[in-house]
Amino acid sequence: MQQTTDFLIIGGGIIGLTLALEARRRFPKSSVTLLDKEKVCGSHASGRNSGVLHAGFYYSADSLKARFTREGNRRLTQYCVERGLRINRCGKLVVARNASELPGLSELLQRGKRNGVEVHEITEKEAREIEPRARTHEKALFSPSTSSVDPTEVVRTLIGDARAAGVIMFTETAYLQKTAGAILTSRGPIAAGFVINAAGLYADKIARDFGFSEDYRILPFKGLYLYSDEPAGALRTNIYPVPDVEKPFLGVHFTVTVDGKIKIGPTAVPAFWREHYRGLGNFSFTELFEVVGRELGMLFHNDFGFRSLAINELRKSSKAEMAKLASELVTGVTPEHYRTWGPPGIRAQLVNITKRKLEMDFRFEGDCRSLHVLNAVSPAFTCALPFAEYLFDCIQRDKFAA
């Protein structure tokens, strides 16, 4: 029997959940249905997130990321406090490993100022007062509003909010295809007034069923953190290197978790299929052919420096190499303390196959019947609340150019 709904949201990660809540807030008399193919919402990127609430000083002022990170940090921090969720307001140091990175540090400071983010340039001595083990050359940046949460706690609370708001939630229900009159799912057909695709790793594939994502494809990157066995409190703050702002990855860094433990990473190793977490789990020959074929093409053409990126990331599969890179940021790092890999996550990184480049900002496409969130990578977890509001502004105004 065919079901009907006013809004159908595909994907129950933090983006899908916040969009469902926003739909109920703006259209309280409309029905909202959310699908997730897993038993529990947030089983992929949202639940495997680093848990860092970013401040917003990495991104150029004209980007959507810059627009939403500062406000998202404030809103999600407030949400955690109001709901009694754990939050570690430990801040973040960005350190320079040598003199060549000082201009990059200055660029981050200027971006922070342009984005209205509180970030302070401090001396090497002041950096060590914040974290005695920090290594930096001459100066560093300190972000007091960066914090850590437990992403599974946040997602679980949002699920409760969605149910309480009247969102109909179908888990273990996969999107299969778009038909002339309905969306076919593993539960049966659903006729929807408006479809929102927030399917993460499969967002591009679903979007193509609706005539979108012609120039875009998802390229999966596997992220792993290496956990320290040092006691909680061994580091006081997150410590990051100066990143290459032309790349979407921030480099190996120290994350202080919500319970005060330390992890280093992540890797960003090209995966061979979309849900290539471990071994042959979730193996798909079709995806292997598609993803590896695209990666081999990028290796050959060396698009956006993919060759060196892939080689450098593969090296990080070694625990010793990870510890070596981490030791450039912090004193007292020994491989003996870093023996346990955490659960892997997959970054659904969007690639523009026409321009042959990685998409650095959030991307979405749509029309009067559907909206497709194609690129919602870090810091999408931080940005989720204001980003959902912005997307509904676009829906209500029929403006879908990201």
N, C-alpha and C positions, 0 to 999 in steps of 0.2 A: 504494500500500500504506500503510495507516494505521500511524503510529508511536505509541509510548506513552512517557510520562515521568511521574515522580512530581510534579515541579515544572516548570511552564512559565512562564518570565519573558518578558514582551513589552516590549522596549525595552532597548537596550544602552548607555545613558548611564551615568554614574557611579552613579546609584541602582540601576539594573538590575544592573550588575556587582557592586556590593557586596552586593545581595540574593542574587545567585547564589552568591557566595562564602560568605555566611552560611548559606544552605541546605545547602551541602556540609559546612560545619563542624558544623552541628547534626545533620544527617542523613546521615552519611557513606556509609550503605548505600543511600541513595535516589538516583535519577537526577534530574539537573537539566539542563534545556534552556533556552537563551536565544535569542530571536529578535531580529533587528534588520533593518529593511527596507533599510538602506543597506549599501554595500559594506564600510564600516569602522564599527565601533562608536564612539559618541561624536561622530558627525558633526554633531550639532545643539547643543543648549545646553551640554553638558558640554565639547565640544571648542572651543566659541566663548566659553567663560567668561572673565571678566576675569583669572583666576588668583590673585585675592586670597584668602588664608586669613584670614577675619574672626575677631575676638577674642570678640564676643558681648555688647557693652555697649549695642547699639541696642534690644534686645528686652525687652518686659515680662516680669517674672519668672515669670508664669503660662503663658508660651508654650512650645511645643515648640522653637522656634528658640533661646530662651534656654537650654533644657535641654540642647541638643546642640551648640551652637556652640563653647563653651569646650573641651569634651572632644573635639569633632571637630577643632578647631585643633591640640590637642596630639597627637592620634592621627595626623593626616595629616602634620604636621610630622615626627613620629618616623618615619613610613612613608617619607617622602622622604629623610630622612637615612640610614635603614637600606638603602634601595635605591640610594643614590648619585644620586638625582635632584636637579636644580638647585633651590635655594631661596634667596630673597633676604630675609633677616630685617631688613627696613628699617624696620618699625614704621609707625605712622600718627599724624599730627596731625589733630585736629578743631579748626578755627578758627572764631572768631566774627567775622562781618563788621561788626557794629555792636553797640551796647548792647542792642538788642532781642533779640539771640540769646543773651545770657548766661544767661537762665533755661533755655533749651534745652540749653545746655552743662552746666548743673548737673543737669538731669534725666538726661542721659546718664551723668554721673558716678555718680548714685545708682543707676541701673539696673546699671551695671557692678559696683557694690558688692553689690547684691542678688543678682546673677548669679555672684558669686565671680570676677570677671574683673579682672585687673591693669590698671588704667587710672589715670593720674596727672593731677591738675589742676596746671598749670604757669603761670608768668607769661609775659607777652609776650616778655620778655627771654630766658627759658629756651626758649621756642618757637623763637626766632631762633638760639639756640645749637645746637639740633637741626637746624634748616634755616634758614640765613641769609636765604633769599628768602621765607619765610612771612610772610603778613599776618594779623594777628589783633587784636582789640580787647580789651585788658587781660589776657586769659588764654586758655588753650587746654587741650585734653586730649591726652595722649600715650598710645598703646597700644603697648607694646614687643613684644607677641606677634603682631601683625599682620604677615603676610609675603606674598611673591609666589612663585608656582610657574608652571611651564609646564603648563597643563591637559592638553595632548595627550600630554606625557610621562607624566603620572599615569595617564591613561586607558589608554595603551598598556601600561603596566606592570600595571595591573589586568586587562587582557585576558589577558596572559601568565599571571598568577596563576590566573585562572579556567580557562584551558585546562589548566594544570598540575594543578589540583584535580579535573579530570575533568568540568568543565561542558561539555556538548555545545553548540556555538555555531553557529547557522545565520544567517549574514549574507545580505543580498539576499533576505530572506524576510519577506514582509509578512503581518501579521494581516489576515484578510479578514472573518470573522464567526464567531460562536458557533453551533454546531449542537447538536442534542439529545445527541449522543454524543461530540463532539470539537470542537476548535478548527480551523477551516478556515484554512489559510495558503496562500501562493503556492507553497509546496513540496509541499503536500498536507495531509491531515488529521492532527492530533495529538491523541490522547486523553491528557488530563492529570488527575492526581489533584488538583492544586491549581494555580490560575492566579494569577500576580502581574502586574498591569498597571502598568508603569512607563514608559508610552509618551509622557510629556511633552506635547507639543502635541496629541496625539490621545487622551490618557488619559480625558477626559470622554466622548468618543465611544465608545470601547471599553467603558467602564464602563456605559454605557446598554444595551449588549447583554446585560449581566448583571443589569440591574434597578437599577443605582446611578446616582449623579450626577443625580438628578432635579432638585435645586435648584441645580446648578452647571453652568457652561459656561466653557470656556477662551476668554480674550480675548488675542490675540497683540499684543505690543508689540515694535517693532523697536529694537534697541540698536546704536549705532555709537560707536566711539571715534575720536578724531582724534589722529594720532601726531605727535610733535614730531621735528624733525630736529636738535635739540640733542644733543650727545654724551652717551654713557652717563655717569651720575654728575652730571648737571646739577642734579638734585634728589636729596636724600639719603633722603627718606621720602615715603610716600603722604600726601596732604593733602586732607582732606574738609571741606565746610561742615557746619554744624549742620543736620540734616535736619528735615523735618516728619514727626514720628513717627507721624502718622495716615495717611501715604502709604507705599506700599511702595518708593518710589524714593529714592535718597540724594542726588540732585542732581549737577550737574557737579562732578567732582573730578579730582585728579591721581593717577594710578596709576603707580608705579615698577615696571616689569616685572622678570621674573627676570634679565634681562641688563642692568638698570640704565637702560633707556630710559624715556621719558616718554610717556604718552598721557592725553588729557583726554576726559571724557564720563562716562557714556554718554547718548545720547538714550533716550527711551522713547516713540517715535512709534507711535500706533495703526496696526497693519498691516491690510491689507485681506483677507488670507487667511492660513492658518496658517503656511505656509512662504514668506511673502512677503519673501524676502531681497533680491532684485534684479529690477528690470524685471518681466517676466511669467513668470519662472521659477517652476515648481511651481504655476502658476495653476489655480485650481479655481472654476468659476462657482458651484457650490453653496456653497462656503465663502465666496466673495465676497458672495453674497446673505445668508448667515447672519451673517457677521461685521460687514459694513458696516451691515446692518439693525439689529443690536444697538447698534453705535456711534452711529448716527443717533438711536436711541431715547434713549441716554444723553446725547447732546448736547441733545436736546429737554428732557428731564427734569432735566438737569444733575446726574445721580447722582454722589455723592461728589466734586463739583466737577469732573466730567469735562470740561466745556466749557473751563475755564481751563487744566486739565492738558493737553488736546490742543493748544490754541493755543500754550502755552508750549513744549511739546515740538516742535511744528512749527518754531518759531523757531530751535531748536537745529540744524536742518538746514543752517543757515548757518555756515560756518567762522568768519566774523567774530564772530557772536553767541557761539559756543562759546568763542572766545578771550577775548571781553569778559567772559563769566561767570567763566572761569578766572582772569582777571587780578584778580578780587576776592580771590583766595586767595593769590596768589604775585606777587612783583615780577618785572619783566623779561619779561612775556609779550607777544609781538608776533605778529600774524597770520601774518607771513612764516615763522615757525617751524612753523606748523601747517597743512600743505597736503595731507596724505595721510589719507584715511579708512581705517580697518582693516576687516577682514571683518565683515559684519553678523551679529548674533545675534538670536534671537527669544525673548522672555520669555513663557513659557506661564503667564499670570496668570489665576488662577481668580476668577470672579465669582459671587456668590450672586445668582441671578436672582429669588429670592423676596424677599430683604431689600434687593436693589438696592445691593450694596456689594462692594468688593474684599475678597477673603480675604487677611488679613495673615499668617496662620500656615500651617504645613504642614496639609494635609487629606488624609484617606484614608477609604475605606469598604470594607466587605467582609462575608463570612460564612464558613461552614465550607468553602466551595469556592473562594473567590477573594478577592483583596485588590487594591484599586485606589488607587494613589497619585495623587491628583487635583491637589494643589498642592505642588510641590517646587521653589519658586523660591529665589533667593538668601536665605540662604547655604547652600543645599542641597549645593553642592559641598564646602564646609567640613564640613558635618554628616554626610556620607554614611555613614561607618563606624558611629558610634553610632546613627544613625537606622535603619540596616538592622537592627541588633540589636534595637532597640525594636519595629520592625514584626514581627520574628519572635517576640518576646515576645507580641505581640498575637495572632499566628496561633496560637501554642501554647496561649494562654489563651482563644481564641475571643472576644477583646475587640477590637471594631473601631471604637469611637467615638473619633474624633480630637479 
